């Protein structure tokens, strides 16, 4: 077999192995009835993503990112990207053309889209593990990677939001960069993937940005080998950043610096950084010697820093620095993915192993490699990304999605080493150590331990009752009565906002999104204030129904915050005379109250 044919053969084999694992996971989801289609499990982002795609298909403008059915009259502008809406909308159109049934087509896409991304993420993980740990690391990467991605939940049926595609693109960029020294052209798609993941959502900016930094550092220390890699990565990164900016930002907003979404801030930094990196790598006068490369890259870094500090200083602040303190305390701080490691340790320590154990084990392995000396290019790239992801996850738990994924790579190499020892020795001790290594590397084992620890603090009857009754109001069936009523504006807690938009035709004031400041504050004023305050708000915003989910943690928080407030009174059975209970919802997870003289 020729040298060119060999890489093609390994790619086909890796794709096949990843596909087999994906089909196994898909079969597991099918055995549970694709539960995510009917019970979002609190995944508000995927529900609202579906709503956004529906709005696009219904004729809402490409550059119009308003969510008109959430917030005060006129809605608010979402900070998400049409770059994700487009392929999902096209997939629904294709599926509806085949099935002739739009709701069924949506369900098909809700199953196949995350499965496709699971397959690609696992494929690139396997490729990265092969580059890092050799051929023997491939099988362990597929096994523990599939288990990790299944149990972190972002590839479950119904998962349409940006988290899974961002992880896939980041892992693709990493994998391609690991292989790039032998085939420098791979750095071009690596730069494209890094730029795309930022354009889709800024949560992945630390990893895409660090990949760019690593490419620059590698160019500094090994100019001869890394010159073409840096040039191609920079071209791909700058080119796709420009494409994303002009394709998704309307001309009227080209000069608006928006720090929470891809805007002129990120376009300028990405375009200058990518173009500058490519130019330094391509121009001999700038990269001929290590000293010249150091000066050139230093000037580029200083220039980028000056651009941000002088032109966009507001984007150096914390993400929610300008958010109303009440929303920080009563909304943002209680969203699971924004909580820190320290919050989990204090309030829910049983969840910590599921999110932090395998990355911590992998970091120990990388530290041992460094201590023993002889770090390779692959070690530097993987170890740095893993460290950055772990720091991000300590700040916000959503970073653990990336740290778990990066951890698969060194863990696969660790398993491969012990498999080789076990094959060379018939010792029982070696076999037991191999089993222990597998167990420590499989994130599902830690997830199971965390789940068992959580159940130890709960009664069995309570857990069963919660499942049967949908106490927290997350199942589609719980919204059936509401879906059958004429459309109106609803007063409901923020955690119900996305479900109401996805499952019904109503509009709602509150939702778990920081840009919906006015709608969320009005809702807090109504629920935390007196019944008279609530009545004035209901009349001012033409609310037709008040929605109560008594079992939601958000409801419990608001009641604790204002025990004499309107919401607390409703739960005690003190119903004001301007509200009329909807009899058929009495005793349901979601209870409805009709406003007698709305508007």
C-alpha positions as CSV (number, residue, x, y, z in Angstrom):
1,X,0.0,0.0,0.0
2,X,1.3,3.5,-0.9
3,X,2.1,6.2,1.6
4,X,-0.9,8.2,0.3
5,X,-3.2,5.2,0.5
6,X,-2.3,4.3,4.1
7,X,-3.7,7.5,5.6
8,X,-6.9,7.1,3.6
9,X,-7.2,3.5,4.9
10,X,-6.8,4.5,8.5
11,X,-9.3,7.4,8.1
12,X,-11.9,4.9,6.7
13,X,-11.2,2.4,9.5
14,X,-11.5,5.1,12.2
15,X,-14.7,6.4,10.7
16,X,-16.1,2.8,10.7
17,X,-15.1,2.2,14.4
18,X,-16.6,5.5,15.4
19,X,-19.8,4.7,13.4
20,X,-20.2,1.3,15.2
21,X,-19.9,3.0,18.6
22,X,-22.4,5.6,17.5
23,X,-24.9,3.0,16.3
24,X,-24.6,1.2,19.7
25,X,-25.4,4.5,21.5
26,X,-28.2,5.2,19.1
27,X,-29.7,1.7,19.8
28,X,-29.5,2.5,23.6
29,X,-31.4,5.7,23.0
30,X,-33.9,3.9,20.9
31,X,-34.4,1.3,23.6
32,X,-35.4,4.1,26.0
33,X,-37.9,5.5,23.4
34,X,-35.7,8.5,22.5
35,X,-36.8,10.0,25.8
36,X,-35.1,13.3,25.1
37,X,-37.8,14.1,22.5
38,X,-40.5,14.2,25.1
39,X,-38.5,15.1,28.2
40,X,-35.9,17.8,27.6
41,X,-34.6,17.3,31.1
42,X,-34.1,21.0,31.6
43,X,-32.2,21.6,28.3
44,X,-33.7,25.0,27.7
45,X,-31.2,25.9,25.0
46,X,-32.1,23.0,22.7
47,X,-35.8,23.8,23.0
48,X,-35.2,27.5,22.2
49,X,-32.8,26.5,19.4
50,X,-35.7,24.5,17.9
51,X,-37.9,27.5,18.2
52,X,-35.3,29.7,16.5
53,X,-35.1,27.2,13.6
54,X,-38.9,27.1,13.3
55,X,-39.0,30.9,13.1
56,X,-36.4,30.9,10.4
57,X,-38.3,28.4,8.4
58,X,-41.5,30.4,8.9
59,X,-39.9,33.4,7.2
60,X,-38.1,35.4,9.9
61,X,-35.2,37.3,8.3
62,X,-31.7,35.8,8.3
63,X,-30.3,38.8,10.1
64,X,-33.3,39.1,12.4
65,X,-32.4,37.3,15.6
66,X,-35.3,38.6,17.7
67,X,-37.2,36.1,19.8
68,X,-40.6,37.8,19.5
69,X,-42.4,35.4,21.8
70,X,-40.3,36.0,24.8
71,X,-39.8,39.1,26.9
72,X,-41.7,42.3,26.8
73,X,-43.7,43.3,23.7
74,X,-41.4,43.2,20.7
75,X,-39.2,40.5,22.2
76,X,-35.4,40.8,22.5
77,X,-32.4,40.0,20.3
78,X,-30.8,36.6,20.9
79,X,-27.0,36.2,20.9
80,X,-26.9,33.0,19.0
81,X,-25.7,32.4,15.5
82,X,-27.5,31.6,12.3
83,X,-24.5,29.4,11.4
84,X,-26.2,26.6,13.5
85,X,-29.7,27.5,12.5
86,X,-29.0,27.0,8.8
87,X,-27.9,23.3,8.7
88,X,-30.7,22.3,11.1
89,X,-33.3,24.2,9.1
90,X,-32.1,22.5,5.9
91,X,-32.2,19.1,7.6
92,X,-35.8,19.7,8.7
93,X,-36.7,20.8,5.2
94,X,-35.1,17.6,3.7
95,X,-36.8,15.3,6.2
96,X,-40.2,16.9,5.7
97,X,-39.8,16.5,2.0
98,X,-39.3,12.8,2.5
99,X,-41.8,12.2,5.2
100,X,-44.4,14.8,4.3
101,X,-44.9,15.6,8.0
102,X,-43.1,18.5,9.5
103,X,-43.5,17.5,13.2
104,X,-42.2,14.1,12.4
105,X,-39.3,15.6,10.4
106,X,-38.4,17.7,13.4
107,X,-38.2,14.5,15.5
108,X,-36.0,12.8,12.9
109,X,-33.6,15.7,12.9
110,X,-33.6,15.8,16.7
111,X,-32.4,12.2,16.7
112,X,-30.0,12.2,13.7
113,X,-28.4,15.6,14.2
114,X,-26.8,14.9,17.6
115,X,-26.0,11.3,16.4
116,X,-24.1,12.7,13.4
117,X,-22.2,15.1,15.7
118,X,-21.5,12.2,18.1
119,X,-20.0,10.2,15.3
120,X,-17.8,13.0,14.1
121,X,-16.6,14.0,17.6
122,X,-15.7,10.4,18.3
123,X,-14.0,10.0,15.0
124,X,-11.8,13.1,15.6
125,X,-11.1,11.9,19.2
126,X,-9.9,8.6,17.9
127,X,-7.7,10.4,15.3
128,X,-6.2,12.6,18.1
129,X,-5.6,9.6,20.3
130,X,-3.9,7.7,17.5
131,X,-1.6,10.7,16.9
132,X,-0.9,11.0,20.7
133,X,-0.6,7.4,21.8
134,X,-0.1,5.4,18.6
135,X,-2.2,2.7,17.0
136,X,-2.9,0.9,20.2
137,X,-4.7,3.9,21.7
138,X,-7.4,3.8,19.0
139,X,-9.7,1.2,20.5
140,X,-9.5,2.6,24.1
141,X,-10.3,6.1,22.7
142,X,-13.4,4.8,20.9
143,X,-14.6,3.0,24.0
144,X,-14.0,5.6,26.7
145,X,-14.8,8.4,24.3
146,X,-18.2,6.9,23.4
147,X,-19.0,6.4,27.1
148,X,-17.9,9.9,28.0
149,X,-19.9,11.6,25.3
150,X,-23.0,9.5,26.0
151,X,-23.0,10.3,29.7
152,X,-22.2,14.0,29.5
153,X,-25.6,14.3,27.7
154,X,-24.9,16.9,25.0
155,X,-25.5,14.3,22.2
156,X,-28.8,13.0,23.5
157,X,-31.8,12.9,21.2
158,X,-33.2,16.4,21.1
159,X,-29.8,18.2,21.7
160,X,-29.9,20.8,19.0
161,X,-28.1,23.6,20.8
162,X,-24.5,24.8,20.1
163,X,-22.6,22.8,22.7
164,X,-22.2,19.5,20.8
165,X,-21.2,21.1,17.5
166,X,-18.7,23.3,19.3
167,X,-17.0,20.3,20.9
168,X,-16.9,18.5,17.6
169,X,-15.3,21.4,15.8
170,X,-12.8,21.9,18.6
171,X,-11.8,18.3,18.6
172,X,-11.6,18.3,14.8
173,X,-9.2,21.3,15.0
174,X,-7.1,19.6,17.7
175,X,-6.9,16.3,15.7
176,X,-5.9,18.0,12.5
177,X,-3.2,20.0,14.2
178,X,-1.7,16.9,15.8
179,X,-1.4,15.4,12.3
180,X,-0.3,18.6,10.6
181,X,3.5,18.3,10.7
182,X,3.4,15.4,8.3
183,X,0.6,16.9,6.2
184,X,0.7,20.7,6.6
185,X,-2.4,21.2,4.5
186,X,-4.4,19.8,7.4
187,X,-3.7,23.0,9.3
188,X,-6.0,24.9,6.9
189,X,-9.2,23.0,7.9
190,X,-7.9,23.1,11.5
191,X,-8.0,26.9,11.4
192,X,-11.4,26.8,9.7
193,X,-12.9,24.6,12.5
194,X,-11.4,26.8,15.2
195,X,-12.9,29.9,13.6
196,X,-16.3,28.3,13.1
197,X,-16.6,27.1,16.7
198,X,-16.1,30.7,17.9
199,X,-18.5,32.1,15.4
200,X,-21.2,29.7,16.6
201,X,-20.7,30.5,20.3
202,X,-18.1,32.2,22.4
203,X,-18.0,29.4,25.1
204,X,-15.3,27.7,23.0
205,X,-13.2,30.8,22.5
206,X,-10.6,29.8,25.2
207,X,-9.9,26.5,23.3
208,X,-9.9,27.9,19.8
209,X,-7.8,30.9,21.0
210,X,-5.3,28.6,22.8
211,X,-4.9,26.5,19.6
212,X,-3.9,29.7,17.8
213,X,-1.4,30.5,20.6
214,X,0.0,27.0,20.5
215,X,0.5,27.2,16.7
216,X,2.4,30.5,17.2
217,X,4.5,29.0,20.0
218,X,5.4,26.0,17.9
219,X,6.4,28.3,15.0
220,X,8.6,30.2,17.4
221,X,10.6,27.2,18.6
222,X,10.5,25.1,15.4
223,X,10.2,27.4,12.4
224,X,11.4,25.0,9.8
225,X,8.8,22.3,10.7
226,X,5.9,24.5,11.7
227,X,6.1,27.3,9.1
228,X,3.6,25.8,6.7
229,X,1.3,24.7,9.6
230,X,1.2,28.3,11.0
231,X,0.6,29.8,7.6
232,X,-2.3,27.5,6.7
233,X,-3.9,27.7,10.1
234,X,-3.7,31.5,10.0
235,X,-5.3,31.6,6.6
236,X,-8.1,29.3,7.5
237,X,-8.8,31.1,10.8
238,X,-8.8,34.6,9.3
239,X,-10.7,33.6,6.2
240,X,-13.6,31.9,8.0
241,X,-13.8,34.6,10.6
242,X,-14.4,37.1,7.8
243,X,-17.0,34.8,6.2
244,X,-18.8,34.4,9.5
245,X,-18.9,38.1,10.2
246,X,-20.2,39.2,6.8
247,X,-22.6,36.2,6.6
248,X,-24.2,36.7,10.0
249,X,-23.8,40.3,11.0
250,X,-26.1,42.9,9.2
251,X,-24.4,45.9,7.8
252,X,-26.2,48.1,10.3
253,X,-24.4,46.3,13.1
254,X,-20.9,46.1,11.6
255,X,-19.6,48.8,14.0
256,X,-21.4,47.5,17.1
257,X,-19.1,45.8,19.6
258,X,-21.1,43.0,21.2
259,X,-19.1,41.0,23.7
260,X,-21.5,38.0,24.1
261,X,-21.8,37.1,20.4
262,X,-19.6,37.1,17.3
263,X,-19.3,40.7,16.3
264,X,-16.7,43.3,15.1
265,X,-14.7,42.6,18.3
266,X,-14.0,39.0,17.5
267,X,-13.8,39.6,13.7
268,X,-11.1,42.2,14.1
269,X,-9.1,40.1,16.6
270,X,-9.5,36.9,14.6
271,X,-8.7,38.5,11.2
272,X,-5.7,40.4,12.5
273,X,-4.4,37.4,14.5
274,X,-4.9,34.9,11.7
275,X,-3.6,37.2,8.9
276,X,-0.6,38.2,11.1
277,X,0.3,34.7,11.9
278,X,0.1,33.6,8.3
279,X,2.2,36.6,7.2
280,X,4.9,36.0,9.7
281,X,5.1,32.3,8.7
282,X,5.2,33.2,5.0
283,X,7.7,36.1,5.0
284,X,11.3,35.0,5.4
285,X,12.3,38.4,6.8
286,X,9.9,37.9,9.7
287,X,10.6,34.2,10.4
288,X,14.1,33.4,9.2
289,X,15.5,33.1,12.7
290,X,14.1,32.4,16.1
291,X,14.9,35.9,17.2
292,X,13.0,37.4,14.3
293,X,10.1,35.1,15.0
294,X,10.1,36.2,18.6
295,X,10.1,39.8,17.7
296,X,7.4,39.4,15.0
297,X,5.1,37.3,17.2
298,X,5.6,39.6,20.1
299,X,4.6,42.6,18.0
300,X,1.6,40.8,16.8
301,X,0.5,39.9,20.3
302,X,1.1,43.5,21.5
303,X,-0.9,44.8,18.6
304,X,-3.8,42.5,19.3
305,X,-3.8,43.5,23.0
306,X,-3.7,47.2,22.1
307,X,-6.7,46.8,19.7
308,X,-8.8,45.1,22.4
309,X,-7.7,47.5,25.2
310,X,-8.2,50.7,23.1
311,X,-11.2,49.8,20.9
312,X,-13.1,47.2,22.9
313,X,-12.2,47.6,26.6
314,X,-15.8,46.7,27.6
315,X,-15.2,43.1,26.5
316,X,-12.4,42.7,29.2
317,X,-15.1,42.8,31.9
318,X,-16.7,39.6,33.4
319,X,-19.5,38.2,31.2
320,X,-22.3,39.3,33.5
321,X,-20.7,42.4,34.9
322,X,-23.5,44.7,33.8
323,X,-26.3,42.4,34.6
324,X,-28.9,43.5,37.2
325,X,-27.8,42.0,40.6
326,X,-31.2,40.4,41.1
327,X,-30.9,38.5,37.9
328,X,-27.4,37.4,39.0
329,X,-28.6,36.2,42.3
330,X,-32.0,34.6,41.3
331,X,-31.3,33.5,37.7
332,X,-27.7,33.2,36.4
333,X,-26.2,31.8,39.7
334,X,-28.8,29.0,39.7
335,X,-28.3,27.8,36.1
336,X,-26.4,24.5,36.3
337,X,-23.9,25.1,33.6
338,X,-22.8,28.5,35.0
339,X,-22.0,27.1,38.5
340,X,-18.4,26.8,39.6
341,X,-16.5,23.8,41.0
342,X,-16.5,25.5,44.4
343,X,-20.3,25.9,44.4
344,X,-20.7,22.2,43.5
345,X,-18.3,21.2,46.3
346,X,-20.4,23.3,48.8
347,X,-23.9,22.4,47.6
348,X,-23.8,19.2,45.6
349,X,-20.4,17.4,46.1
350,X,-21.8,14.1,44.7
351,X,-21.8,15.7,41.2
352,X,-18.2,16.6,41.3
353,X,-16.7,13.1,40.3
354,X,-18.9,12.9,37.2
355,X,-17.5,16.1,35.8
356,X,-13.9,16.4,37.2
357,X,-12.5,13.0,38.0
358,X,-11.3,11.8,34.6
359,X,-9.8,15.2,33.6
360,X,-8.0,15.2,37.0
361,X,-6.6,11.7,36.3
362,X,-5.5,12.8,32.9
363,X,-3.8,15.9,34.2
364,X,-1.9,13.8,36.7
365,X,-0.7,11.6,33.8
366,X,0.4,14.7,31.8
367,X,2.2,16.0,34.9
368,X,4.1,12.7,35.2
369,X,5.1,12.9,31.6
370,X,6.5,16.4,32.1
371,X,8.3,15.4,35.3
372,X,9.9,12.5,33.5
373,X,11.1,14.7,30.7
374,X,10.9,14.3,27.0
375,X,7.7,16.1,26.3
376,X,6.7,15.9,22.6
377,X,4.8,18.3,20.4
378,X,1.6,16.3,21.0
379,X,2.0,16.4,24.8
380,X,2.3,20.2,24.7
381,X,-0.8,20.7,22.6
382,X,-3.0,18.2,24.5
383,X,-1.7,19.0,27.9
384,X,-2.2,22.8,27.5
385,X,-5.7,22.4,26.2
386,X,-6.6,20.0,29.0
387,X,-5.2,22.5,31.6
388,X,-7.1,25.4,30.1
389,X,-10.3,23.4,30.0
390,X,-9.9,22.3,33.6
391,X,-9.4,25.9,34.7
392,X,-12.5,27.0,32.8
393,X,-14.5,24.1,34.3
394,X,-13.5,25.3,37.8
395,X,-15.0,28.6,37.0
396,X,-18.1,27.3,35.2
397,X,-19.1,23.7,35.0
398,X,-19.8,23.8,31.3
399,X,-16.1,23.9,30.7
400,X,-16.0,20.3,32.0
401,X,-17.6,19.2,28.7
402,X,-14.3,20.1,27.0
403,X,-12.0,18.9,29.8
404,X,-13.7,15.4,29.8
405,X,-13.2,15.2,26.0
406,X,-9.6,16.3,26.1
407,X,-8.9,13.8,28.9
408,X,-9.9,10.9,26.7
409,X,-6.7,11.3,24.7
410,X,-4.0,10.8,27.4
411,X,-6.3,8.2,29.2
412,X,-6.4,6.2,25.9
413,X,-2.6,6.2,25.7
414,X,-2.5,5.1,29.4
415,X,-4.8,2.2,28.7
416,X,-2.8,1.3,25.6
417,X,0.4,1.0,27.6
418,X,-1.1,-1.3,30.2
419,X,-2.7,-3.4,27.5
420,X,0.7,-3.9,26.0
421,X,2.1,-4.9,29.4
422,X,-0.8,-7.3,30.0
423,X,-0.2,-8.9,26.6
424,X,3.4,-9.4,27.4
425,X,2.8,-10.8,30.9
426,X,0.4,-13.4,32.3
427,X,0.7,-11.9,35.8
428,X,-2.6,-11.6,37.6
429,X,-1.4,-8.3,39.1
430,X,-0.8,-6.8,35.7
431,X,-4.3,-7.9,34.6
432,X,-5.9,-6.3,37.7
433,X,-4.0,-3.1,37.2
434,X,-5.2,-3.0,33.6
435,X,-8.8,-3.4,34.8
436,X,-8.3,-0.6,37.3
437,X,-6.9,1.6,34.6
438,X,-9.9,1.0,32.5
439,X,-12.2,1.7,35.4
440,X,-10.5,5.0,36.3
441,X,-10.5,6.1,32.7
442,X,-14.2,5.5,31.9
443,X,-16.2,8.6,32.8
444,X,-19.3,6.5,33.1
445,X,-17.9,4.8,36.2
446,X,-17.4,8.1,37.9
447,X,-20.9,9.2,36.7
448,X,-22.4,6.1,38.2
449,X,-20.6,6.7,41.5
450,X,-21.8,10.2,41.6
451,X,-25.4,9.1,40.9
452,X,-25.2,6.5,43.6
453,X,-23.9,9.1,46.0
454,X,-26.7,11.5,45.1
455,X,-29.3,8.8,45.6
456,X,-27.9,8.0,49.1
457,X,-29.1,11.4,50.2
458,X,-32.6,10.9,48.7
459,X,-35.5,8.6,49.6
460,X,-36.4,6.1,46.9
461,X,-40.1,7.0,47.1
462,X,-39.3,10.7,46.5
463,X,-37.2,9.9,43.4
464,X,-40.0,7.7,41.9
465,X,-42.7,10.2,42.7
466,X,-40.7,13.0,41.0
467,X,-40.3,10.9,37.8
468,X,-44.0,9.9,37.6
469,X,-45.4,13.3,38.4
470,X,-42.9,15.5,36.5
471,X,-42.5,17.6,39.6
472,X,-40.1,20.0,38.0
473,X,-42.3,20.5,34.8
474,X,-39.9,19.4,32.1
475,X,-41.9,16.9,30.1
476,X,-43.8,17.8,26.9
477,X,-46.9,16.1,28.2
478,X,-47.1,18.5,31.1
479,X,-47.7,21.3,28.7
480,X,-50.6,19.6,26.8
481,X,-53.4,21.6,28.5
482,X,-51.6,24.8,27.9
483,X,-50.9,24.0,24.3
484,X,-54.7,23.6,23.7
485,X,-55.6,27.1,24.8
486,X,-55.8,30.2,22.6
487,X,-52.5,32.0,22.4
488,X,-51.8,34.7,25.0
489,X,-49.0,36.1,27.0
490,X,-48.0,34.1,30.1
491,X,-46.6,35.0,33.4
492,X,-44.3,32.0,34.4
493,X,-40.9,31.3,36.0
494,X,-38.0,31.7,33.7
495,X,-37.2,28.0,33.6
496,X,-40.5,27.3,31.8
497,X,-39.9,29.9,29.1
498,X,-38.2,27.8,26.5
499,X,-40.6,24.8,27.0
500,X,-43.6,27.1,26.6
501,X,-42.3,28.4,23.3
502,X,-41.4,25.0,22.0
503,X,-44.5,23.1,23.1
504,X,-47.2,25.8,22.8
505,X,-48.2,28.8,20.7
506,X,-48.1,31.2,23.6
507,X,-45.6,34.0,24.4
508,X,-43.9,34.4,27.8
509,X,-42.3,37.2,29.7
510,X,-39.4,35.3,31.3
511,X,-36.7,33.0,30.0
512,X,-33.2,31.8,31.2
513,X,-31.3,34.3,28.9
514,X,-29.3,37.2,30.1
515,X,-30.4,39.5,27.2
516,X,-34.0,39.2,28.3
517,X,-33.4,41.6,31.2
518,X,-36.6,43.5,31.0
519,X,-38.9,40.4,30.8
520,X,-37.1,38.6,33.6
521,X,-37.2,41.6,35.9
522,X,-40.9,42.2,35.3
523,X,-41.5,38.6,36.2
524,X,-39.5,38.8,39.4
525,X,-41.4,42.0,40.3
526,X,-44.7,40.2,39.8
527,X,-43.8,37.0,41.7
528,X,-41.9,38.6,44.5
529,X,-44.1,41.6,45.0
530,X,-47.7,41.8,46.4
531,X,-50.8,40.5,44.6
532,X,-51.6,44.1,43.7
533,X,-48.1,44.6,42.2
534,X,-48.7,41.4,40.2
535,X,-52.1,42.6,39.0
536,X,-50.7,45.9,37.7
537,X,-47.9,44.1,35.8
538,X,-50.4,41.6,34.4
539,X,-52.6,44.4,33.1
540,X,-49.7,46.4,31.8
541,X,-48.3,43.5,29.7
542,X,-51.6,41.9,28.6
543,X,-51.0,38.7,30.5
544,X,-53.8,36.2,30.0
545,X,-52.6,33.2,32.1
546,X,-50.5,32.8,35.2
547,X,-48.5,29.5,35.2
548,X,-47.5,27.8,38.4
549,X,-45.0,24.9,38.7
550,X,-44.9,24.4,42.4
551,X,-42.2,21.7,42.3
552,X,-39.6,23.7,40.4
553,X,-36.5,24.6,42.3
554,X,-36.9,28.1,40.9
555,X,-40.3,28.4,42.4
556,X,-39.0,27.2,45.7
557,X,-36.2,29.8,45.5
558,X,-38.6,32.7,44.8
559,X,-40.8,31.6,47.7
560,X,-37.9,31.6,50.1
561,X,-36.8,35.0,48.8
562,X,-40.2,36.6,49.3
563,X,-42.3,34.4,51.6
564,X,-45.1,37.0,51.7
565,X,-45.0,37.7,47.9
566,X,-47.6,36.9,45.3
567,X,-46.1,33.6,44.2
568,X,-45.8,32.4,47.8
569,X,-49.4,33.3,48.5
570,X,-50.5,31.4,45.4
571,X,-48.8,28.3,46.7
572,X,-50.5,28.7,50.0
573,X,-53.9,28.8,48.3
574,X,-54.4,32.5,48.5
575,X,-55.8,33.2,45.0
576,X,-56.7,36.8,44.3
577,X,-60.1,37.6,42.9
578,X,-58.7,38.7,39.6
579,X,-57.5,35.2,38.9
580,X,-59.7,32.2,38.0
581,X,-58.3,28.6,38.4
582,X,-58.4,26.5,35.3
583,X,-60.2,23.5,36.8
584,X,-58.8,20.8,34.5
585,X,-55.2,21.7,35.5
586,X,-55.8,21.4,39.2
587,X,-53.3,18.9,40.7
588,X,-51.2,18.8,37.5
589,X,-47.5,19.6,37.5
590,X,-48.4,22.8,35.8
591,X,-51.4,24.6,37.2
592,X,-53.0,27.5,35.3
593,X,-54.9,30.6,36.4
594,X,-56.8,32.7,33.9
595,X,-56.8,36.4,34.3
596,X,-60.4,37.6,34.6
597,X,-60.0,41.0,33.0
598,X,-56.7,40.8,31.2
599,X,-55.5,43.8,29.4
